[in-house]
Amino acid sequence: MDIKEFAKQIEQNKKKLDTLMRREMPVIAGRMAQEHFQNNFRQGGFVNGGLHPWPKAKRLSSGRTDAAGNYGTLLSERKHLFESIKYIPTDYRVKISNDVVYAPIHNWGGTVTVTVTDRMRRFAWGKYREAMGETKKGAGKKTRKKAAAKRQPNPQAQMWKGLALTKKKKLNIRIPQRQFIGESEELNEKIEKKMAEKITNIFNS
């Protein structure tokens, strides 16, 4: 096919090509991006020129045997962060987003300042007991202390205990970057391949 024939093909299929780029590809690319970014959670890292593993969540090395200890980094029973990745297609483009309030700090990393309240201390004690494997809700303090003494402390439990006992009114907590949305070579290649396939089908129809 010479250049004139190619130009003729484009002109003849101009309407179909415009519909593809304006309406179909934004939806297709959005779905592909959503799947690609959600797959980052399954792999425990960000895929862009290869897999870049995330720093492991402390609970995964704490020796916990409860349900929370079985979920991967940034994952939980609710999978809120994972399932909040969405795409919004418009003419000729698509927006990928995650509206969870803590999504940006995980995606880019950074430091957050929190005020230590009595309620937070109570919550920290509860998480400490959970990390130590204390499951008897009706057990008294002495019973819990004896049970805890038989178990080895773990980093996750120590972290919660430190928060419960801290004298500080405010804490600066560093959140490591665990990027799950952003520019990806692999995703771009998949979208470009799909687009080329769609264009070829139009020319051959």
C-alpha positions in Angstrom: 0.0 0.0 0.0 1.5 3.4 -1.1 0.9 6.7 0.7 -2.0 7.7 -1.5 -3.8 4.5 -0.9 -3.1 4.8 2.8 -4.5 8.3 2.9 -7.6 7.1 1.0 -8.1 4.4 3.6 -7.9 6.9 6.4 -10.4 9.2 4.7 -12.9 6.3 4.0 -12.7 5.2 7.7 -12.4 8.6 9.2 -15.7 8.4 11.1 -14.9 4.9 12.5 -11.4 6.0 13.5 -12.8 9.1 15.3 -15.4 7.0 17.1 -12.6 4.6 18.2 -10.4 7.3 19.6 -13.2 9.5 21.0 -15.4 6.9 22.6 -14.1 3.4 22.5 -10.4 3.7 23.4 -10.9 5.8 26.6 -13.1 3.0 28.0 -10.7 0.3 26.8 -7.7 2.1 28.2 -9.5 2.8 31.4 -10.3 -0.8 32.0 -6.7 -1.8 31.2 -5.3 0.8 33.5 -7.6 -0.2 36.4 -6.7 -3.9 36.0 -3.0 -3.0 35.7 -2.9 -0.8 38.8 -5.0 -3.3 40.8 -2.5 -6.0 39.8 0.2 -3.9 41.5 -1.5 -4.8 44.8 -1.4 -8.5 44.0 2.3 -8.3 43.1 3.2 -6.1 46.1 4.9 -3.4 44.0 4.7 -1.0 41.2 5.2 -2.2 37.6 7.1 0.3 35.4 10.1 -1.0 33.6 9.9 -4.1 35.8 8.5 -4.7 39.2 9.5 -2.3 42.0 8.6 -4.0 45.3 7.0 -2.0 48.1 8.5 -1.9 51.6 6.8 -4.7 53.5 4.2 -3.8 56.0 5.5 -4.3 59.6 2.6 -6.7 60.4 3.9 -9.2 57.8 7.1 -9.7 59.8 5.5 -9.6 63.2 4.6 -13.3 63.4 0.9 -12.5 63.6 -1.4 -15.5 62.9 -4.7 -13.6 62.8 -6.6 -12.6 59.6 -4.8 -9.3 59.2 -1.4 -11.1 59.2 -2.5 -12.9 56.0 -3.2 -9.9 53.8 -0.5 -8.4 51.6 0.9 -4.9 51.9 -1.8 -2.2 51.4 -4.5 -5.0 51.4 -7.1 -5.7 54.0 -10.3 -7.7 54.3 -12.3 -4.7 52.9 -9.7 -4.1 50.1 -10.9 -0.5 50.2 -7.8 1.1 48.6 -7.7 -1.7 45.9 -11.3 -1.4 44.9 -11.4 2.4 44.9 -9.2 2.6 41.8 -11.6 3.8 39.1 -11.6 5.3 35.6 -13.7 8.1 34.1 -13.8 8.1 30.3 -14.5 11.3 28.4 -13.9 12.3 24.7 -10.5 11.2 23.6 -9.2 10.7 27.1 -9.6 8.8 30.4 -8.9 9.8 34.0 -7.7 7.2 36.5 -8.1 8.1 40.1 -8.5 6.8 43.7 -10.6 9.0 46.0 -9.6 7.3 49.3 -8.3 10.1 51.6 -5.1 8.2 52.4 -4.4 7.1 48.8 -2.0 10.0 48.0 0.2 9.5 51.1 0.7 5.8 50.2 1.2 6.5 46.5 3.9 9.2 47.0 5.0 8.7 50.6 5.6 11.4 53.1 5.1 12.4 56.8 1.8 13.0 58.5 1.4 14.7 61.9 -1.3 13.2 64.2 -2.6 14.4 67.6 -2.4 11.8 70.3 -5.8 11.6 72.0 -7.2 9.3 74.8 -9.3 7.6 72.3 -6.2 6.9 70.1 -4.4 5.5 73.2 -7.3 3.1 73.8 -7.3 2.1 70.2 -3.6 1.5 70.4 -4.0 -0.8 73.4 -6.6 -2.7 71.6 -4.3 -3.2 68.6 -1.5 -4.1 70.9 -3.6 -6.9 72.4 -4.7 -8.0 69.0 -1.0 -8.1 67.8 -0.1 -10.2 70.8 -2.9 -12.7 70.0 -5.1 -11.9 73.0 -8.5 -13.1 71.9 -10.4 -13.6 75.2 -12.7 -10.5 75.4 -13.9 -11.4 78.9 -10.4 -11.9 80.4 -9.4 -9.5 83.1 -6.2 -7.4 83.2 -4.3 -10.0 85.3 -5.3 -12.8 83.0 -4.3 -10.8 79.9 -0.9 -9.9 81.5 -0.2 -13.6 82.2 -1.2 -14.6 78.7 0.9 -11.9 77.2 3.9 -12.8 79.3 3.9 -16.3 77.7 4.2 -14.8 74.2 7.2 -13.1 72.6 6.7 -9.4 71.8 6.8 -8.6 68.1 7.6 -5.3 66.2 3.9 -4.7 65.4 2.9 -5.1 69.1 5.7 -3.0 70.3 4.8 -0.2 67.9 1.2 -0.1 69.2 2.4 -0.2 72.8 4.8 2.7 72.2 1.9 4.7 70.8 -0.3 3.9 73.8 2.4 4.9 76.3 3.9 7.9 74.5 4.0 11.2 76.5 4.0 13.2 73.3 0.9 15.2 72.2 1.7 15.0 68.5 3.5 12.4 66.5 5.2 12.7 63.1 4.6 9.4 61.3 6.6 8.6 58.2 4.7 6.7 55.5 7.0 5.0 52.9 6.1 5.3 49.3 4.2 2.4 47.9 3.2 3.7 44.5 0.3 1.9 42.9 -0.9 4.5 40.3 1.3 6.4 37.8 3.2 6.3 34.5 3.9 2.7 33.4 5.9 1.5 30.4 4.2 -1.8 30.4 0.7 -0.3 30.6 1.5 2.1 27.7 2.7 -0.7 25.6 -0.4 -2.8 26.2 -2.7 0.2 25.4 -0.7 1.0 22.2 -0.9 -2.7 21.1 -4.7 -2.8 21.7 -5.1 0.5 19.8 -3.1 -0.8 16.8 -5.2 -3.9 16.8 -8.4 -1.9 16.7 -7.2 0.3 13.9 -6.1 -2.7 11.8 -9.5 -4.3 12.3 -11.1 -1.1 11.0 -8.9 -1.0 7.9 -9.6 -4.7 7.2 -13.3 -4.5 7.7 
